[in-house]
Amino acid sequence: MNALVGGQVDMMCDQTTNTTGQIEAGRVKAYAVTTTKPLSNKLLKDLPTLQEMGLKGFDLTIWHGLYAPKGTPPAILAQINTALKLALKDPDFIKKQEGLGAVLVTDKRVEPAAHKAFVTAEIAKLRPVIEAAGKFAD
């Protein structure tokens, strides 16, 4: 973001939670969203999707998960999951996240097994793109 604001790069793709402050301050301009549907955030709601701009089939959503080291006791994992579910119902948390442009997930993906299945599907979806680009993280 610093490079964009500073003029070292002409454009970037970043998650809404990182960009809304700069958009609101008028330092950067948003042109589109990578999701399949427009976002409800007041700063972003009128932006077209990349699909609407001609990139058919483009669907990229940034998501977050909570992870713990392998071998973490099940009771601790259950406590973490309970805390997550409570946060996702907290009005102040919801307001803050939505104000940043985040779309909170409250469906089955808040459960560990469903999240694992979601991550597996995301990897399968993005693997061909990464392999075609020939770029891999070390």
Beta strands, then each sheet from edge to edge (+ up, - down):
end
